[in-house]
């Protein structure tokens, strides 16, 4: 019992005696302090590195970085950082993912224009370590002149994939020019367009076509007007009528030209009626009410809703369903897809809207682009599967290949 108490007392005495010494452990000058141009930048910063030190890298200790425009000064303190932060391993975009990066401190000096030599653009640096009571400096100063880099090497993986995907698209465009019947997945809604137009022709009733509620800067509206051109050409061939009430006056002007060109390509320019493509209003629910009234009065046999829609989608589509029209919708508005699926006979979902133009026209440029994008997506899915398996095995090399900064 006495020996136990004695050991406790001795331990306490050792702690009391040596605690001040531990709290004020000896600071050492920073080792291998050097400056160099920051990789992959525009030439407006320099990088500083120095070796990690067990004596210096602890709580309460700071590294003090000073800079000057010449070796003779005057010197300005540009930063004071904790000794336990700022490592090369924190900047893989500059130094990669090597384990030895953890053995080096790193500091990017970006506030240097005021401390650069006006002629040579050289900046001079000093490094010191302090615990508040004692300061130790690196014995030598370092200097370097920043340089602009013409290529960001940290993004070379992105360049490689851009080249791969672009090459795939160009290859399939070339293939589509030789074989216009290049296979792409069947889209039932687009296959049914000719049926809807034929049905409307047989019934002697018009086709209603809507472009959504966005202007011509929207990709969905551009895709919709492209589809309109293909639909209008089929309408001209069938000698039927198409009505296009527009939400935006610019979209109306574009649609008039698209439909006019489609009738001319079909060899029936005289059958084109400009008044069938008209502007209603750019107020959302006033537009919906006007379209509903048009559906009730004219009872079109086919309604095509292509583009981006909001809350008016169900109001319009439900009215069309109530009149017995055959309806095909296409939108990339995720929130409105359920309403179109419920009320329409066919619905193009998401990217099917963008694929529709290539699907209907079989134009080599569009068809090849579509096919190339599909193969690229399949490749990305394959990479995701492989990446999941590899990351589960705790191998980071494959993941680092796709790292972006």
C-alpha positions in Angstrom: 0.0 0.0 0.0 2.9 2.3 0.9 4.7 1.6 -2.3 1.5 2.5 -4.3 1.2 5.9 -2.5 4.9 6.5 -3.0 4.6 5.9 -6.8 1.7 8.3 -7.0 3.6 11.0 -5.1 6.6 10.6 -7.3 4.5 10.8 -10.5 2.9 14.0 -9.3 6.3 15.5 -8.4 7.7 14.6 -11.9 4.7 16.3 -13.6 5.0 19.4 -11.4 8.8 19.7 -12.1 8.7 19.0 -15.8 5.4 20.6 -16.8 6.9 24.1 -17.4 9.7 22.5 -19.5 7.1 20.7 -21.6 5.0 23.8 -22.0 8.1 25.7 -23.2 9.6 23.0 -25.4 12.6 24.2 -27.4 11.7 25.9 -30.7 13.9 25.1 -33.7 14.5 27.1 -36.9 12.2 26.0 -39.8 14.0 23.6 -42.1 14.3 23.7 -45.9 12.4 26.9 -46.3 12.0 27.7 -50.0 9.9 29.8 -52.5 8.7 28.8 -56.0 6.0 29.8 -58.5 2.6 28.6 -57.6 1.6 25.9 -60.1 -1.4 26.2 -62.5 -2.0 29.9 -61.7 -2.1 33.2 -63.5 1.2 34.5 -62.1 -0.2 36.5 -59.2 1.0 34.3 -56.3 4.1 32.5 -55.0 4.3 29.4 -52.9 6.3 28.8 -49.8 7.2 25.4 -48.3 9.1 24.2 -45.3 9.6 20.9 -43.4 7.2 19.8 -40.7 8.9 19.9 -37.3 7.9 17.9 -34.2 9.3 20.7 -31.9 7.4 23.5 -33.6 4.1 21.9 -34.8 2.1 22.1 -31.6 -0.7 24.2 -30.0 0.2 27.8 -29.2 3.0 28.0 -31.8 2.8 30.2 -34.9 4.7 30.6 -38.1 5.3 34.3 -39.0 5.8 35.1 -42.7 7.4 38.4 -43.7 8.0 39.8 -47.2 9.9 42.6 -48.9 10.6 44.0 -52.3 14.4 43.7 -51.8 16.8 41.8 -49.7 17.5 45.0 -47.7 13.9 45.5 -46.7 11.8 47.1 -45.4 10.1 43.9 -44.3 6.3 43.5 -43.8 4.5 40.8 -41.9 2.0 39.3 -44.4 0.6 36.5 -42.3 0.8 34.6 -39.0 -0.5 31.1 -39.2 -0.9 28.3 -36.7 1.8 25.7 -36.9 -0.7 22.8 -36.9 -2.3 23.8 -40.2 -1.4 24.3 -43.8 0.2 21.3 -45.4 1.0 20.3 -49.0 -1.4 17.4 -48.6 -4.2 20.0 -48.4 -3.5 21.1 -52.0 -3.6 18.0 -54.2 -4.3 20.2 -57.2 -0.7 21.5 -56.9 1.2 18.5 -55.5 -0.9 15.4 -56.1 -1.8 12.8 -53.5 1.6 11.5 -52.4 2.0 10.6 -48.7 5.2 12.7 -48.4 3.1 15.8 -48.8 2.1 15.5 -45.2 5.8 16.2 -44.2 5.7 19.7 -45.7 4.0 22.9 -44.7 2.6 25.0 -47.5 1.6 28.6 -47.8 0.3 30.4 -50.9 1.4 34.1 -50.8 -1.1 35.8 -53.0 -0.9 39.3 -51.4 2.5 40.1 -52.9 2.1 43.0 -55.5 3.0 45.6 -52.8 6.2 43.7 -51.8 7.6 42.9 -55.2 10.6 44.5 -56.9 9.1 46.9 -59.5 11.6 45.8 -62.2 12.2 42.1 -61.7 8.8 41.3 -60.0 10.8 39.4 -57.4 9.5 39.0 -53.8 11.7 38.2 -50.8 10.5 36.2 -47.8 11.5 35.4 -44.3 10.0 32.7 -42.0 10.0 32.7 -38.2 8.4 30.5 -35.5 7.1 31.9 -32.3 5.3 30.7 -29.2 4.6 34.2 -27.9 7.6 34.4 -25.6 10.4 33.3 -27.9 10.9 33.7 -31.7 13.3 31.7 -33.9 13.9 32.7 -37.6 15.0 30.6 -40.5 18.6 31.7 -41.1 18.3 32.6 -44.8 15.7 34.6 -46.8 14.2 33.1 -50.0 13.1 34.9 -53.2 11.3 34.2 -56.4 9.4 35.9 -59.3 5.9 34.7 -60.1 5.1 33.4 -63.6 1.8 32.9 -65.4 1.1 29.3 -66.4 -0.6 28.8 -69.8 -2.1 25.4 -68.9 -3.8 24.3 -65.7 -2.4 20.7 -65.3 -4.8 20.0 -62.4 -7.6 19.8 -65.0 -5.9 17.5 -67.5 -8.3 14.7 -66.6 -11.2 16.9 -67.7 -9.4 17.7 -71.0 -9.0 13.9 -71.6 -12.7 13.2 -71.1 -13.7 16.2 -73.3 -11.5 14.8 -76.1 -13.0 11.3 -75.6 -16.6 12.4 -75.7 -16.1 14.8 -78.5 -14.4 12.1 -80.6 -17.3 9.8 -79.9 -19.8 12.4 -81.1 -17.8 13.2 -84.2 -17.5 9.5 -85.0 -21.2 8.9 -84.8 -22.0 12.0 -86.9 -19.7 10.6 -89.6 -21.4 7.2 -89.2 -24.9 8.8 -89.4 -24.0 10.5 -92.6 -23.2 7.1 -94.1 -26.2 5.4 -92.5 -29.2 7.7 -91.8 -31.1 4.7 -90.3 -28.7 4.5 -87.4 -30.5 2.8 -84.6 -31.7 4.8 -81.6 -34.1 3.7 -78.9 -37.7 3.9 -79.9 -39.7 6.6 -78.2 -43.5 5.6 -78.3 -44.7 9.2 -77.9 -42.8 10.3 -81.0 -43.9 7.2 -83.0 -47.5 8.2 -82.2 -47.2 11.8 -83.6 -48.0 10.6 -87.2 -51.0 8.6 -85.8 -52.3 11.7 -84.0 -52.0 13.9 -87.1 -53.7 11.3 -89.2 -56.5 10.9 -86.7 -57.0 14.7 -86.7 -57.1 14.8 -90.5 -59.7 12.0 -90.7 -61.9 13.8 -88.1 -61.5 17.2 -89.9 -60.3 18.8 -86.7 -57.1 20.9 -86.1 -53.9 20.0 -84.1 -53.1 22.1 -81.1 -49.4 22.7 -80.4 -48.0 24.5 -77.3 -44.4 25.6 -76.7 -44.5 26.0 -72.9 -44.1 29.1 -70.8 -40.4 30.1 -71.3 -38.8 32.4 -73.8 -36.5 31.6 -76.7 -33.4 31.5 -74.5 -34.7 28.3 -72.9 -33.3 25.0 -74.2 -36.7 23.4 -73.8 -38.4 26.1 -75.9 -35.7 25.7 -78.6 -36.3 21.9 -78.6 -40.0 22.5 -78.8 -39.8 24.8 -81.8 -37.5 22.2 -83.5 -40.2 19.5 -82.9 -42.8 22.0 -84.2 -41.0 22.2 -87.5 -41.2 18.4 -88.0 -44.8 18.2 -86.9 -45.8 21.1 -89.2 -44.3 19.4 -92.1 -46.3 16.3 -91.5 -49.4 18.5 -91.0 -48.8 20.1 -94.4 -48.4 16.7 -96.1 -51.7 15.6 -94.6 -53.4 18.9 -95.6 -54.6 19.4 -92.0 -54.5 22.5 -89.8 -52.2 23.3 -86.8 -52.9 26.0 -84.2 -50.0 27.4 -82.1 -51.1 29.8 -79.3 -48.0 31.4 -77.8 -47.1 32.7 -74.4 -44.2 34.9 -75.6 -44.3 37.2 -78.7 -40.7 36.4 -79.7 -41.5 32.7 -79.6 -44.6 33.5 -81.7 -42.4 35.1 -84.4 -40.0 32.1 -84.4 -42.8 29.6 -84.6 -44.4 31.5 -87.6 -41.1 31.2 -89.5 -40.6 27.6 -88.5 -44.1 26.5 -89.6 -43.8 28.6 -92.8 -40.5 26.9 -93.7 -42.0 23.5 -93.0 -44.9 24.1 -95.4 -42.5 25.3 -98.0 -40.4 22.1 -97.6 -43.5 20.1 -97.9 -44.2 21.8 -101.2 -47.4 23.5 -100.0 -46.5 27.1 -99.1 -49.9 28.4 -100.2 -51.5 26.3 -97.4 -49.7 28.1 -94.7 -51.9 30.4 -92.5 -49.9 32.8 -90.4 -52.9 33.7 -88.2 -52.9 30.1 -86.9 -49.7 31.0 -84.9 -50.7 33.8 -82.6 -49.8 35.5 -79.3 -52.3 35.4 -76.4 -50.7 36.8 -73.3 -47.7 36.4 -71.1 -49.8 36.1 -67.9 -49.6 32.5 -66.8 -53.2 31.7 -65.8 -54.8 34.1 -68.3 -52.9 32.1 -71.0 -54.1 28.8 -69.5 -57.7 30.1 -69.5 -57.4 31.2 -73.1 -56.0 27.9 -74.2 -58.7 26.0 -72.3 -61.3 28.1 -74.1 -59.7 27.4 -77.5 -59.8 23.7 -76.7 -63.4 23.7 -75.8 -64.5 25.8 -78.8 -62.4 24.2 -81.6 -62.1 20.7 -80.0 -58.8 19.8 -81.6 -58.3 16.1 -82.2 -54.6 16.1 -81.2 -52.9 18.2 -78.5 -49.1 18.4 -78.3 -47.6 20.0 -75.2 -43.8 20.5 -75.7 -41.6 22.7 -73.5 -41.4 23.9 -69.9 -44.6 24.2 -67.9 -45.7 25.3 -64.4 -49.0 24.9 -62.5 -51.1 25.5 -65.6 -50.1 22.1 -67.1 -52.9 20.1 -65.4 -55.5 22.8 -66.1 -54.7 22.6 -69.9 -54.1 18.9 -70.2 -57.2 18.0 -68.2 -59.4 20.2 -70.4 -57.9 18.5 -73.5 -58.5 15.0 -72.0 -62.2 16.0 -71.3 -62.7 16.8 -75.0 -61.4 13.4 -76.1 -58.3 14.7 -77.8 -55.3 12.4 -78.2 -52.5 14.1 -76.2 -48.7 13.9 -76.3 -46.6 15.9 -73.8 -42.9 16.5 -73.5 -41.2 18.4 -70.7 -38.1 18.6 -68.6 -40.1 20.1 -65.7 -39.9 17.4 -63.1 -42.7 18.8 -61.0 -45.2 18.7 -63.9 -44.4 15.3 -65.3 -46.9 13.5 -63.0 -49.7 15.6 -64.3 -48.8 15.0 -67.9 -48.4 11.3 -67.4 -51.8 11.2 -65.8 -53.7 13.1 -68.4 -51.9 12.4 -71.7 -51.6 9.4 -73.9 -47.9 9.7 -74.2 -45.3 11.7 -72.3 -41.7 12.5 -73.3 -39.7 12.7 -70.1 -36.6 14.8 -69.6 -34.0 14.3 -72.3 -36.5 12.6 -74.6 -37.7 16.1 -75.4 -34.2 17.0 -76.7 -33.8 13.8 -78.5 -37.2 14.2 -80.3 -35.9 16.5 -83.1 -33.1 14.0 -84.1 -35.6 11.1 -83.8 -38.1 12.7 -86.1 -35.7 14.3 -88.7 -33.0 11.6 -88.8 -30.7 14.5 -89.7 -27.1 13.1 -89.5 -25.7 16.0 -87.3 -28.4 15.7 -84.7 -28.6 11.9 -84.9 -24.9 11.4 -84.6 -24.8 13.9 -81.6 -27.6 12.0 -79.9 -25.9 8.6 -80.4 -22.5 9.9 -79.3 -24.1 11.3 -76.1 -25.8 8.1 -75.3 -22.6 6.1 -75.6 -20.9 8.7 -73.4 -23.6 8.3 -70.8 -23.2 4.5 -70.9 -19.4 5.0 -70.4 -20.1 7.3 -67.4 -22.4 4.7 -65.8 -19.7 2.1 -66.3 -17.1 4.3 -64.6 -19.5 4.9 -61.7 -20.0 1.2 -61.2 -16.2 0.5 -61.3 -15.6 3.5 -59.0 -18.1 2.1 -56.5 -16.5 -1.3 -56.4 -12.9 0.2 -56.2 -13.8 2.7 -53.4 -15.5 -0.1 -51.5 -12.1 -1.9 -51.6 -10.6 1.4 -50.2 -8.4 2.0 -53.2 -8.2 5.8 -53.9 -6.1 5.8 -57.0 -9.1 5.3 -59.4 -11.1 8.0 -57.6 -8.2 10.5 -57.8 -8.3 10.1 -61.6 -11.7 11.8 -61.6 -10.9 14.5 -59.0 -11.7 18.0 -60.1 -10.5 21.2 -58.3 
